[in-house]
Structure formats: structure tokens, C-alpha cells
């Protein structure tokens, strides 16, 4: 699979949360004039009692893998 067709993901950090964003790669067959930039997929508050688990759910949304997937260092 070519990386040119992969959706791009980013983490954004605010003062109180981590935010997961995505945008389709314009070369993936999506009309570049219709791509409106980054789309917010979810957030996890730093104060959340289950922060680690909620952050794992965000990661699973982006990677499509399970919570037990190995992470690169």
C-alpha cells in the first residue's frame, strides 16, 4: 500500500486535553477542492480518571488496531 493514499492523523494539545484530528490525503482520490482541512475526532481531558484508557481508544481510532498493539518508540 502506498503511503500517498493514507489518511493523516495528528494530536493537538490544549491546556486541558489531547485532541485527535484527521484529514484525508488529497491524493487518495478525494477531490482536493472538497477537503476542508482537519476534522476533530475526539478528545481526552488530562484530568479524566481513565486518561490512559481513553487515550488508548483515540489511538485505536487512528491506527485501526487493538489496544494491545505495540507502539513504536
ChimeraX attribute file (.defattr): number of C-alpha atoms within 10 A of each C-alpha:
attribute: neighborCount
match mode: 1-to-1
recipient: residues
	/A:1	5
	/A:2	6
	/A:3	10
	/A:4	11
	/A:5	14
	/A:6	14
	/A:7	14
	/A:8	14
	/A:9	20
	/A:10	14
	/A:11	15
	/A:12	12
	/A:13	13
	/A:14	10
	/A:15	7
	/A:16	12
	/A:17	14
	/A:18	18
	/A:19	18
	/A:20	21
	/A:21	19
	/A:22	16
	/A:23	16
	/A:24	20
	/A:25	19
	/A:26	16
	/A:27	13
	/A:28	14
	/A:29	9
	/A:30	12
	/A:31	11
	/A:32	13
	/A:33	7
	/A:34	8
	/A:35	13
	/A:36	9
	/A:37	11
	/A:38	14
	/A:39	14
	/A:40	14
	/A:41	13
	/A:42	15
	/A:43	18
	/A:44	21
	/A:45	16
	/A:46	16
	/A:47	9
	/A:48	12
	/A:49	9
	/A:50	12
	/A:51	15
	/A:52	11
	/A:53	13
	/A:54	16
	/A:55	20
	/A:56	17
	/A:57	18
	/A:58	21
	/A:59	19
	/A:60	15
	/A:61	15
	/A:62	17
	/A:63	12
	/A:64	11
	/A:65	12
	/A:66	12
	/A:67	14
	/A:68	8
	/A:69	12
	/A:70	8
	/A:71	6
	/A:72	4
	/A:73	3
